[in-house]
Amino acid sequence: MTTATARSERTDNPCTLTHADALESEAVHIIREVAGEFERPVILFSGGKDSIVMLHLALKAFAPAPVPFALLHVDTGHNFPEVLEYRDRVVAAHGLRLHVASVQDYIDRGVLKERPDGTRNPLQTLALTERIQSERFDAVFGGGRRDEEKARAKERVFSLRDQFSQWDPRRQRPELWQLYNGRHAPGEHVRVFPLSDWTELDVWQYIACEGIELPEIYFAHEREVFQRSGMWLPVGTWGDPKDGETVEKRRVRYRTVGDMSCTGAVDSDAVTLDQVIAEIAVSRLTERGATRADDRLSESSMEDRKREGYF
């Protein structure tokens, strides 16, 4: 569906609930449900497309009032500069409160050590869980979608976490008829995923319908990259190419945003939303499967991080 077609469906048929409208309605319902049930919710905000859409939905859910939640970003120290600039600009534009949990602080204090492969994504767990505990957040919005990865496919919309932020599949609750149970003991919290039923294509079509601004790295641009494990990794402060890894200047874009050390780019000429949507529509790989090295560490890498408390 092109941008023009999507917008036409939403304006020319006012009595018809489109697929995008239904997804939006469900997500807004979830966000308002959390506002009514919990005392100190927070939105995980990375500056990636899913968290951007989630924030957009929160803005719509409470308009014209301000969003009653703070934002929380786990900063690895290896984030894309374009994404950090976008994050700060959005926070300022909407007068939002931003908490930043810094992985670099933990490394400087000797609490965490750099990994041999240079990636810091697996190091985010401690920074995230300690900030949740210190700020007493009882509901944490995440942008995870079930279509991304098999560990995420089994996740509930309301996902209970124990006092150590760990996930236990035996304690997850049924969610029949969109009835969500937010009960939790002191010290526990609930991870909430309003985009659970969305696909990557849904996200992009909604961005097009709503005219949502994104960081420029989501569109084709020239960048210095090198190939590792079948992915184009960016040249940056996180580490240098190894022997045999040649730096090239290629026209690429990013399907997902994470730590620079584990987020690969894809060759692309897509510079508009319609062109990106056309690319996604014919892709047979999820964005994480195609471009995230941290998900390739083992068959259970995402499952392990979920049990430890990150996802």
N, C-alpha and C positions, 0 to 999 in steps of 0.2 A: 504494500500500500504506500503510495507516495504521500508527501506532505499535503499536496493539494487535495487528493482524494480523501485523506483522513479528516481534514478540516471541513470538507464538503459534507461528509457524513454527519459530522457533529452539528452542523448549522442548518442543513437543508431538511433534516428529518428530526425535528425537535421532540417528537413523540417516541422515537426509537432509541433504545439504550444500546450504544455501540459496545464493542468488546473493550475498547479503551475506557469508556465511561464506567463499565462494570468493574474493571480492575481498580480504577480510581476510587469508586464508591466503597469497595471492600477495604482498600488501604486506609481511606479516611476514617471509616468506621473503627478499624483497629487502633488507629492513632488516638481517636477520641475516647475509645474504651480505656486505653492506658491512662489518659489524663484523668479519667473518672475513678480509676481503681488504685493508682499508685501515688506516692507522696513526692518522690524525687526521681523522675525519669530523666534520661539523657539520650541524645542521638549521637551514635558513632558517625563521624563525618571525616572522610578521607580526602574529599575533593574528587572522588571517582564518580562515574555516571550514576551508579545505583544510590549512593548516599546523596547525590545532588537531587535526584528524583524524589527520594524520601523526604528531604528538607522541603522541596517544592510542595509536596502533598501536605506536610505539616503546616506550611504557610497558608494553604488553601483551607485546611481543616479548621483553623481558628480565626481566619480573617473576618472582620477587620482588626481583631485583637492581635497582639504579638504572640509568637510561639512561646508557650509557657515552659519550654525545655531548654536546657543548655546543650551545647555541642561538645563532643569529646573526640580529639584526634590523637592517635598514638603515632608520634613522630619518630621514625626510625633513624633519622639523620641522613638517610639516603633517598629522600623523596625528590620527585621531579620539581625543579624550581617553578615551572609553569603552574603546577598544581598548588603549591604553597601560596603563590601570588593570588590564584583564584580563590583559595580558601579565605585568605585574609580580606579580600575585596568583598566577598559575599557576607562575611561576618559583619563588616563595617556597614554595608548597604542596608542590612536588615536589623541592625542594632542587637545582634545576638551575643550571648555569653559563650566564650570558647575556653575549654580546658585542654591543655596540651600535656600529654604524658610522654616524656622524652626517653627513648632508649639510650641515647648518648649519655644522659645523666647517670644511668645505671652502670654503663661501661666505665665512665670516669671514676666512679666510686668503687670499682672493682667487684661489683655485685654480679655483673654479667661479663662474659668474655666474647670477643669476636670469634666467629666461626671461620674455619679454614677456607670455606668456599666464598666468604665475604658477604653472604646474605644475612640480613638482619630480621627478615620476616618472622622466623621462629622465635626471635628474642622479644617479640612484642607482648607475649603473654603476661610476664611479670609486671610490666609497666601498666598494662590495662587492668589487671585484677587488683593491684594495689590501689590504683586511682579509684576504682569502683568502691572498694572498701573504705578508703579514707574520706570520700565524698558522700558515702552512704547512699549511692544510687540504688534504687530498688527495681528499676526497669531500664533496660539498655536496648535501644533500637538499633538493629543491624540491617544492612541492605542485602543480606543473603537471599538467593533465589534457589528453588529446588532444581532448576534445570542446569545449574552450574557444575555440580559434582555429586557423586553418589552419597557422600556423607551428608551433604546439604539436602539431598532428596528426602531423607528420612526425618528431617527436622520439623518440629511443630511450629506453629505461629507464635505461641507462648511457650518458651523453652525454659524450664526450671533449672536453676543452677544452685549448688549447695554453697555453704559458707566459704569454700575454697574456690568458688566460681567453676567448679567441675560439673560436667554433664554426665548424667546417669540415665541410659535409655529406659531402665525399669521404672523410673519415676516420672516419665512423661505422661501427660494426660490426654484423653480423647478430646477431640474438638468437633463434635457433631453439631450440625446446624449453626456453625460459626459462633458457638458458645465457648468463651475463653475463660479459663480458670487462672486467676492471678494470685491465688493464695500462696504465701511463702512464710517460712519461719524467720525470726530475727537473724540477720547476717546473710540470708539467702537473697537471691534476686532472680529476675526473669529476663531472659533475652527475648526480644520481640522482633519478628520479621514480617513487616507489612507487605513486602514484595514477594512473598513466598510463591505465589501462584503466577508470577510474571515470568516471561522468557526474555532473553536478550533482545529479540526482535520487538517484543512488546515495549520494552524500555525505550528503544530507539524511536519507535513509532509515536510513543507518548511524548518524548522530547520534541519530536517534530510538530506534533499537534499543539503543544503548549508553547513552543518557541523558547525553550529553556536554553540558556547559554551554558556552554561547556568549556573546559580548558582546551586550548588549541591543539594539544598533542593527540586528541581523539580524531583529528583530521590529518590528511596526508601532508607531510612536510619533509624537508631534507634534514637528515640527521647522521652524525657519525656513529656507526654501530659496528659490532663484530659478531661473528657467529659462534655460538657455544651450545652444544646439545640440540642442534637444529633450530635454535632461536636467535633472533637478532637482538643482542643486548646493547644498551647505550653506553657510550664512553662517558665516564663521570668520575666524581671524587671517591666513589665506593671501591674502586680497584682498577688495575690496568689489565689489558688483554694478556693472556699467557702466551708462551712460545707457540708459534704456529697459528695464532688467532690474528687475522689481519683486519685492520680498521678500514672500513669502507664508508663512503658517503652515499646513502640510499634514500629513496623516497618512501617513507614509511608512515604508519599511524599506529596508535595503541588501541586495543580493544578493551583493556582493563588497566587499572592504575594501581600500582603497589610499590614496593621497594625497588629501586632502580636495578639492584643486583639480581633480581629474579623475575623481572617483568620484561617479556620480550615484545618487540614490535613486529608488525606484519607488513610486507610489501603492499603498497596501496596507492592508487591515484584518486581516492575518494576525498573530495574537498568540500562536499555539501552533505546535508543530512540525507537527502534522497539517494545520493551515491553510496553513503555508508549503509543505509537500509537495504539497498540492492545487493551489496556485498554480503551482509549478514544473512539475507534471505536464501542465498545459495550455499552458505558455509555448512559443512558437516562436522565441524569441530566446535566445542564450546570455547568461550574466550579463555577460561582457565586452563582447559586441556591444551589449547594451542599456544598459550603465551605465559604460563606461570611455572617457573622452574621449581618453586617450593612445593608444588603439588606433585612433582615427579620424584621427590626424594624417596618415597616408598608407596606401595599400594594403599597404605592406610595413613598417609601423612596428614590429610585433613581430619580424619577421624581422631588421630592422636592429639592434634591441636585442640579439637573440640573437647576431648576428655580432660585436657590439661587446663582449659579455661579460656582459650583465646577466641575461637569462633563462636 
